[in-house]
Amino acid sequence: MRAFGETRAVSILDVEQAGERHEAFAVAGEPYVVEVSRRDNVALEFTHLEAWLRDWREECWVSPSGAFLYLNDARLDPHRAPSERSQPEGRYHSFVLPLPEIIDRITNPGARPPLVAPGEVVYWYCGRVHAELRAQLGSLPAPMDGCEDQGAWLSQAGAITTLHYDQTPGFLVQLQGRKRVVLAPITADLYPFPVTDWRTRSSQVIDLPGVDLEQYPNFAGSHCWEVELEPGQALFMPNPIWHWVESVEASLSLTLKQRAPALAATWRSIEYAFGDEAYLRQLSAPQRAAVLAIFERDYLGSLR
């Protein structure tokens, strides 16, 4: 990608190679792609979802610009609908709709009246269909064994999840359509929001392809990896790693996360504490120092 000083290809491994080399990639903080199964074995029509979930009403996100800033954050209270969530550039909106309508809006854009504005982009996340979706994958490489099923993502072509990093390592498994992913090492200072902001773990740069390098020069000093995922491929993302995701086509993906329960719980506690100014103000200086010590020990220590 133009924003970075150097763009590197992502290594593509077969299932056996992934089992043998996974630890080396994880330690190095580098992504890789594993061919989970032959593409014709994992093709999944969106109509399958309608058959499984025809009676569901689900929340979907709608963005006039196509950009979604760190969607999966519990503090956004995803059960409110319709609602608006602030972004540095514009807003995206939340609606609860019948699932067949969500799928139709994603796979047939423009066929229905817009919910927000002409040209809008629709995104849907669900955490309850993993058994059916994962059954489409067939054999999985050893590193994916034991991964928790984190979520399924259905997105319209043009949907962009802005630059951010996650709490835990895992795999992005592509089931239908194509996704373009740009990744960068966490050691690159790519302008994250402060930990006191609910957007922490997200970059303040929303338009990554059009980033102003005079205003944000750190991008030019870092390398990135870029890959376009096809059905049947899974991208390993070590923890933590910057990543930006674009749906090239209407896309169905599955995320499988490798949990470190104690670390994840500690990080969530710290993140919520820092996001609660009233909580911080009531802490004594020693208590505040203890919170910072936990952050240093259990989170920053994992970056070294």
N, C-alpha and C positions, 0 to 999 in steps of 0.2 A: 504493500500500500504506500502511496506517495508520501503520506505523513511521516513515515519512518525512514531512518537513514539507510536501512538494509532490510530486504524482505527475503526470508528463508522458506524453503519448502518444508512441509511436514512429512516425516518418515511414514511410509505405509507398510504395515506388517500383516502377516497372516496370523491365524489363531495361535499356532505353535510358537512363532517368534515373539508374539506379545507376552506369552507366558514366561519365556526365557529372559526377555529384556525389559520387562515392565519396571522392575526395581531400579535399574540404571536410569531410565527416563525419569522416574519419580524423584530420585535423588538429585538429578541434574536440573530438575524443574523444567523439563521439555515435554511438549505434547507429542503424541503420535496418533496415527489412524490405524485401526485394526478392521480387517474385513470380517465382519461378524458371520455372514452367511452369503451365499450367492444372491445376487440382486433379485432374481426371479423367485427366490424362496421367501423374500421378505416384503414383496409388493403388497401393499395394503390399501384398499380403496376406502375413501372417506365414507362411502355408504355403509361400510362395516360398523363404523362408529354410530351411525344413525340407527342401525338395527339393534345394537347393544343398548343404546342409551336414548331411545326415542322418546321416553317419557320424562327425561330430565329437563329441568330448567337450570341454567348455569350462568355465572357471571362471565362476561367478556369485556375486554378493553378496546376502546375505540380512540384512535389518534388521528387528528386531521393531518398531521405532518408525516406520520408513519414511524416516528421515533417514540420508543417506550423506555423510560428511565428506570432501570432496576425494578422490574415488575414485582418480583416475589418477595415483598417485605411485609411481615405480619403487622407492623405498626401502622400500615395504611388502612387497616380495618377493611379487608376486602369484602365484608358482608354487607356494607352499605351500598345501595344502588337505587336509582342512578346517583353517581357522585362525580366529583372532579378532583384530580390530583395535580398539584402544581408541578410544573417543570420550569427550568430556566427559559425555555422557548415554548410558549404555548401551554396547552393542557391536554391531557388525555382523560377520557371519560369511562365510566363503568356502567354497564347495563346488565340486568338479569333477563335472559331470553330463553325460549325453548331451544334445546340443542340443535334440532334440525335447521332452525333459522340461522343459528350461529355458523353452522357448517356451510349453509347455502351462501351466506354473506362472504365467507372466506373463499370459497371455491368459485363463486360466480359474482365477483365484485361489480357493483353497478346495477345488478338486476332488481334490487329492492330500493325503496326510497332511503336516503342516507339517515343515519341516526343523529349525526352531528353536522357534517358538511360534505359536499361532493368531493370525491377522491379520498375519503377517509380509509384508514387501514384497520382491520379487526384482528385481535389476538385473543386466544383462549388458553387457559391453563387448567389442568385437572389432575388430581392426585388419586383418583379412585378407579382407574381402568387398567391398572398395571398388569393384572393376571392375563387379560385378553391380549394386550399389546405385547407383553414380553413373550408370550407363547408364539408370536410370529417370528421370533429371532432364531429359533433352533439352537445349535450349539453356541456356547459362549466361551471366550478365553478365560483362563484361570483367574486373572486379575479382576474379572467382573463377578466372580462367584462371591456371594455374601454382600454385594452392594445393595443398599436399601433403594427401593423404588421411590424416587423423589418426585417425579411428575411427568405428565404428558403435555406437550405443547403443540397447539394447532394454530398456524399463523398464515395470514394472507401474504401473497407476494408483495414485497416492498416493506414488510414489517422489520424494524431494526430495534434490537436491544442494545442500548448504548453501552459504552465501555465501562466495565466493572470487574470485580473479582468476587469469588465466593468464599464461604467459610471452610469448605471441605473439598477434597479431590473427587473426581468421578468421571463418568463417561456421558457424552452426548451422542445418542444413538439415532441415526436418521432412518425413518421408516418409509416416508413418502415425500416426494419432492426433493429439492436441493437447498442447502444452506451454505452461505459463505461465512467463514469464521476467521477473524484476525485476532491473533494472540500476541502478547508482549510479556517479557519477564517482569515479575513483581518488583524487582530491584529498580526498574525504571520509574522515576517520579513523574507520573502522568496526571498530576493535578487532581488528586482525590478530594472530595468534600471532607471537611473536618469530622472527627469522630463524634462530635456533638450534634451533627446534622443527621437527619433521618436518611439522607442519601449517602451516608458513609459507605465505603466500598465502591462508589461510583465516581467516575471522572467528571470533572466540571466541563470537559469538552464534549458537547453533544454531537456536533457534526464532525465526526472523525475524518471522512474523506476530504472535507473542505476546511480542515483546521488551519488557523492562521499561525504559521510557524514563527513569525516574529513575536507574537503574543505568547505562544506556547512552544518555546524552543527545545524543550526536553525530548520531544518526539524525534527530532532529527538526530539526536544523540543515541537513540536506542534502535535495536533491531526488532523485527516482528516475524511471526510465522503466519502464513496465509494458506487456507485450504478451502475447497468447495466440496462439502460432504454430499454423497449420493446415497440412495437407499441401500441399506446393507452395510454401511460403514459406521463405525463408532469412533469418536474423537476422545482420547484421554486428555483430561486437563488436570495437571498437578495442582496442588494447593500451596499457596494461592498463585493465580496467574491472571493477568489482565486479559479480557476477551470482549470482542464486539461481534455481534451476530446479525446477519441479514438473511431473510428468507428470499431466495432467488425465485422460487415458485411457491404456490400453496404447499405448505409443509406440515408434516406430522413427525414429531421427534419425541424421544423418551430420554429422560435424564436419570442415571443411576449413580447414586452417591456412596462414597466410601466414608463411613462415619467414624470419627474419633469422639465418642460420647462425652468424655470429660472435657476435652478441649472445646467442643462445640457448645456445651452448656456454659462453660466459663466465658467464652466469647460472647454468647448471647446475653449473659448477665451483665458483662461489662458494657456492651453496646447499649443496652437499655438504660443502664445507669448513667452513662455519659449523655444519653439523649434526654434525660430527665433532670432539668436544671434544679427543680425544687429538691430532688433527692440529693444532688451534689452539694447544695448549699447547707443542708442540715448535717453533713459529715464534718467531723472534727479533722484537723490537719493530719493526725495519725491515721484516721480511717481513710482519708483521701489518699494518703501515701500507700496504704495497704492495697487499695483498689488498683492504683498504678503499678504496684509491685506484681500483682496477679496478672495484669495486662502484659507487663514486661516478661514475666516468666512463662506464661502459658500461650501467649499469642505471638509476640514479637520473637520469642525464642524459636518458634517453628519456622521463621523466615530465614534463619541463619544457616 
